[in-house]
Amino acid sequence: MTSGLSGDSDVDGGTTSVGSGIDGRTPPGDSGVDGQAPDGDSVADARSPHGAPATGARTAHGSPAVVDGRTPSGDPAVDGQTPFGDSVIDRQAASGDSGVADGRTPSRGPVVVDRQTPFGDSVIDRQAASGDSGVADGHTPSRHPVVVDGRSLSCDDVVAVAHHGAQVALASDVLPRLARDRAVVDDVVDRQVPTYGLTTGLGSRSSYALPRDELAEFSVRTVRGRANAVGDPLPVPVVRAAVLARVNGIASGGSGVTPEILSRLVALLNSRVHPVVPEVGSIGASDLCQMAHVGLVVIGEGRAEFGGEVLDGAAALRRAGLTPAELGPKDGHVLCSASPLAAGQGALALHEAGAVLMLAQSVTALTFEGFRANTSPLDARVLDLRPAPGQSRAARELLALLDGGELGDPRHARRVQDPVSLRCAAQVHGALHAALDFATAALEPELNGCGDNPVVLADTGEIVSSGNFHTPALALAFDTLALALTQTAAISAERMRRLLNPAVSGLSANLSPYGPERSGFAPLAKTAQALVAEIRMLSAPVCTDPRHGADAVEDDSTNAALGARRLTTMLVRLRQLLAVEALVAAQAVDLAAPSALGRGPALLHRAIRELVPPLDDDRPCGADVERVRCDVLESDDVQNALRAIVEGAS
């Protein structure tokens, strides 16, 4: 794959991308969801919202809720970083604390630093995490550093760094690996071997041999010439996630970057210097037009947020005690390459999708109670007759939530057969489970692989062309997840409407105690439909609409970053929709007055009624919906309690 020379055209593809927070309008300093502040927000506990505890989970699917500002771990983090802000950890075996997924939990003791690398990074001989130190700006970071080794970054790690300020430490083998790769680059430069993007130009000028004394300046021009993204700044958590994904991709080897450049990127994260990255600039053939804005800050240019203030890049580095990096040959290209924005924001979105699925299951169980639904379709014997992906898991979770109430026995159901939106909830939510599994499998290589072009093969001393920057599987997975979320949204709105219909629900019209002489919740059905309409619009596939890059040689792209970004917006709307259903279902439970509720519905109903009274005479309900969304569905306590019930089924 070729690209345009420093400023003309693209490197490895991309010209336009997207990747912002909510509706692409959240400025740095806000989290990507609903205007929540990113620094100091909480992210649901370090459990998998998708069913199982996050320990050992290396996938997006098995991680805690992310996007709406919840804390992934609740603990403060390591201070006392090196001049570049990062640490290098010898071994990834951990002690018995919680913390980083993949079995990489650091030990309980203090960090032990006993030697320095040539780049000023601390080398930590034992994986001891610090206790209770915090970070400036009121942010409470994670207690344990996230260990970056290039091969085992999980979505739990991305959440910890992006939303909870966890420090980043390099595994002890990373810098030696990079030094070995760099020796190949230096040899090729010394021998002036024609090599794309190193000793030659980029794109249409790949046949142009660069003079030896211009190679370092060419790296700088590569960064400056590609910092062409536009739009509002990406939210700080998204930028942190993208930088972490690039750090891990470089750490995996193959880029040939000067090792010090990786240290500088880690320093940005640990010092909380956040490059201002505009939201539009990638077409999914590398996120280069956006990642170049990160590169600008690395060399002391561009703009960055530090301590809540947006400064020019040099000033932000100076205030953080950092210095601009000097780029060598190939370094500029590496700073811009790969798809870390798609991978980083995708990891955050998959975390949130797992949490939202758990909430969809819980709200559905509450609707089951108000409707007095028939649970025979959840019978394992029935589902085994046609084992569609995910449906048995979804059914087990629904039954676990309903456990303790009357509905576990289908004889307590009001009808022999319910509407499809209730009867087939396990099938629809099971499909979302399956879509998350697919997205997880596609995301993991992007978080833990080399997406550079060209790549260094240190064993043979070669630098060869690569297509690893191309992300069709990831884009397809994001599209699949978007469609599955839309299916989940559609039946949520329909369940809500069935509750309002006395001919179907057996309850009073519109769930008003006054019956048809009041509007009750009927107008709220329009809000639910409006939310579904927006979610459906955002679910349109983007991977089948390739945009083209430089001079007809970059003739395919994936739009993966756009696919990740729109998931963030969809998930906000789906939470709002579930809040509508939950509010209406709570009223249905009040009117149905069952003698006993299942554990999940009882928990949700109690939490809702602590904040919102039952509907008597007509009143505005929009504020009630937002209260349920913010203080019930986004409550750590509520989510943790529901998750504990769901995990029991898994």
Residue, then its C-alpha position, 0 to 999 in steps of 0.5 A: m500500500t502506498s501513500g502521498l509524500s509528506g503532506d501530499s496524500d495519505v500514509d497507508g490509506g486514510t483521509t477522513s475519520v470519525g471518532s468522538g464521544i456522544d454525537g461527536r460533540t464532546p470537547p476534551g475534558d468531557s467523557g464521551v457520554d452524555g457530557q459526563a466528566p471523564d476525569g473522575d468519572s466512575v466506570a462499573d466495577a472490574r467485572s464483565p458486564h457481559g456475564a463473567p468476572a473480568t479477571g482473565a478476560r482478554t476481550a472487550h466482551g468480558s469487561p466493565a461498562v465504560v462509556d457513560g462515565r463509570t469507574p472500572s476499578g475504584d482505586p488510586a494509582v501509582d505516582g512517582q513515574t520516571p522522566f518519561g512517565d512510564s515504568v517497565i515491568d519485568r514479569q506479568a505474573a501477579s499477586g492476588d489483588s484484582g486490577v488488570a485483566d488477563g491474569r496480569t494483576p499487579s502485586r499488593g506491595p509498593v513499586v520497587v524501582d532499581r534500575q533505569t533504561p537508556f530512555g529514563d524509563s523505570v524498570i520494575d523488578r517486581q510487579a508491585a503496584s502502589g497504594d493510594s496516591g492520586v493524580a492532579d485535577g481531582h481524578t482518582p486513578s486506578r491503584h494498579p498500573v496497566v502493563v503493556d507488553g504488546r500482546s495482552l492488552s484487554c478492554d479492562d486495561v483500556v477502560a482503566v487508562a481511558h476512564h480511570g487514569a491508570q498509569v501505564a508501565l512497559a513490560s521489561d522485554v518491550l524496549p529491547r524488542l524495539a531496539r532490535d527492530r530499530a537496528v534493522v532500520d538504522d542498517v537500511v538507512d546506512r546502506q540506503v536500501p530503497t524502502y517505502g516511507l523510510t528511504t523513499g517518499l510516500g504514496s505516489r512518490s514512493s519511487y522518489a529516493l530521499p537524501r540521507d540528510e533529509l530523513a529525520e526532517f521527512s519524519v517531521r514533515t510526515v506528521r505535520g503534513r497529515a494533521n488534517a483532521v477537522g471538527d470538535p475535539l475528541p473526548v479525553p477518554v477516547v484520546r487516551a484509549a487511542v494513545l494506549a492502543r498505539v502504545n501497545g501496537i508499537a510495543s508488539g514490535g515490527s514498527g521500527v520506531t526509535p524506542e524513545i518515541l514509545s516512552r514519550l507516548v507513555a509519558l503523555l498518558n501518565s502525565r495526563v497530557h492529552p493531545v487535542v484530536p479533531e473528530v473527523g479524519s479517518i476512513g479506516a485505512s490507518d487513522l493517520c490524519q487524526m493520530a498525526h495530531v498526537g504526533l504534533v504534541v510529541i514533537g512540541e507542536g499542535r495543542a493539548e489539554f493539561g490540567g483542564e486547560v488547552l495549551d499549545g503542545a510545547a507549553a503542555l509538555r513543559r508544564a508536565g515536565l516533559t520535553p519534545a521528542e526529536l524524530g528519526p527516520k520512520d518515526g513520523h510515519v509510525l506515529c501516524s500509522a495503524s488504527p488505534l482510534a478505531a481500536g481504542q474507541g471500539a474497546l470502550a464501546l464494546h465495554e459499554a455494550g456489554a453493560v447495556l446488554m445486562l441492563a436490557q436483560s434486567v429491564t426486560a425481567l421487570t417488564f415480564e413481572g408487570f406483564r405477567a409474562n409466560t416464561s415457558p419460552l425460556d425453558a432450556r428444553v425448548l431452546d435446545l431444540r434449536p440452539a441459536p447463538g447466545q439464546s440459551r445464555a440470555a434465557r438463563e440470565l433472564l430466569a436468574l433475574l426472575d428467580g424468587g418471584e412467581l414467574g419461574d412457574p409458567r402457570h403463573a403467567r397471565r397468557v398462554q402465549d405472549p407477544v414476540s417482543l416478550r416471548c423472543a427476548a432471549q433470541v434477540h438478546g442472545a443475538l446481541h451476545a453473539a455479536l459481542d463475541f464476534a466483535t471481541a474476536a475482531l478487536e483483539p488483534e487490533l489491540n494486540g498487533c502491529g498495524d504498521n506499513p512497512v514492517v520490520l522483520a528483525d530475525t531476517g533484517e528485512i523491512v517489508s510491505s504490509g496490509n496490516f493497517h487494513t481493518p475490514a473484520l473490525a469494521l464488519a464487527f462494528d456494523t454487526l454489533a450496531l445491527a444487534l443493538t438496533q434489534t434490542a432497541a426495537i423490542s424494548a420499545e414494543r414491550m413498552r407499547r404492549l404494556l400500555n394496551p389494556a387488550v394485551s396487558g390486562l392493565s388499565a389503559n396507558l397504565s393510568p390509574y384513571g384509565p382512558e380519561r388520562s394520557g398516562f404514559a401514552p405520549l412517552a411512546k412517541t419518545a421511545q419511537a424517536l429513540v428507536a428511529e435514531i438508533r436505527m438510522l445509526s445502524a446503517p452499515v459503514c464497512t460497505d462504503p469504501r472511501h478512496g485515498a491517494d492517487a488510486v493506489e489507496d482504493d479501499s477502506t473500511n470506515a472502522a473508526l466511524g463504526a466505533r464512534r457511532l456505537t457510542t451514540m447508539l449506546v447512549r440512546l439505548r440507555q435512554l430507551l431502556a430507562v423509558e421501558a423501566l419507568v413504564a414497567a415499574q408502573a405496570v408492576d404497581l398496577a399488577a401487584p404480584s405477591a412476589l417479584g424476582r430478585g432482579p425486578a425487585l431490585l430495579h423496582r425498589a431503586i426506581r421508586e426511591l427516586v420516582p413516585p408512581l404515576d397518578d395524574d398526568r405529569p411530565c415524564g421526561a425528567d423521570v426518564e432521565r432520573v431513572r437513566c442517570d441514578v438507576l441504570e447508571s448507578d454502580d450499586v444497582q449495576n453491581a447488584l444486577r451483575a451479581i445476579v446475572e453472573g450466577a446464571s453464567 
